[in-house]
């Protein structure tokens, strides 16, 4: 941390802040219902939309058969 902030910077306060933040977060327990809260609605929409679009575009098939596709295209080895 001193290397990032410089030798003259007091890193103890920042380290203590990070420890306090981490312990405050670890005391909380998350439930499935937390995902449905309004503040997470946009993130859930984006994540679910990406999963649906992945299925419709067929990218799973491309990823699954990628080794066969590349070998049929003439790519040899692990290039």
Secondary structure by P-SEA (a helix, b strand, c coil): ccccccccccaaaaaaaaaaaaaaaaaccccccccccccaaaaaaaaaaaaaaaaaaaaaaaaaaaaaaaaaacccccc
